[in-house]
């Protein structure tokens, strides 16, 4: 399969979120992860985050036969969060988080490393998002980050503030709950990728916080109502 054809095939799978077909493709396309990573630089934000999700799916399938290769892939993403790499990957923390969601055997090894990037530009939002994803399964991994996450409640980026609330509501729900009160009426808009819906979602920070405190998804609407047709 030629490079151009492969990319168009992969884009179609991202459009449909057809992960079963993606896993089948991973068995015949050795460079699938590399192709998916290239989509994380796509001009379309929805394509970028669908690619992140797909990387997690493909990594989970790969880990069944070659977990060491997935380990090397995560190390590569960490390298791309280093200035010395010569080519930063802004969505690297999102990628790492989603791979670890799918490959639980590597969570203890790599999950806690994300904490050191909470204040590292341009990875702040992605790092907070990755910690939220992993905290849904392993909140114990990030107990040491409670202080840093509380600082994030005052970040200038409303998405970071909202993600910090969501993380703290799982990691330190009792101790941090009083800190959320000052934010409960914040009208700032928050946009994030909802992995359950497979769409970019927009809501107010107040609704985001309300949902996080109740342990549910916030009231929100897709950024693009017909996203599946658009990408």
Order of alpha helices (4+ residues) and beta strands (2+ residues): alpha-alpha-alpha-alpha-alpha-alpha-alpha-alpha-alpha-alpha-beta-beta-alpha-beta-alpha
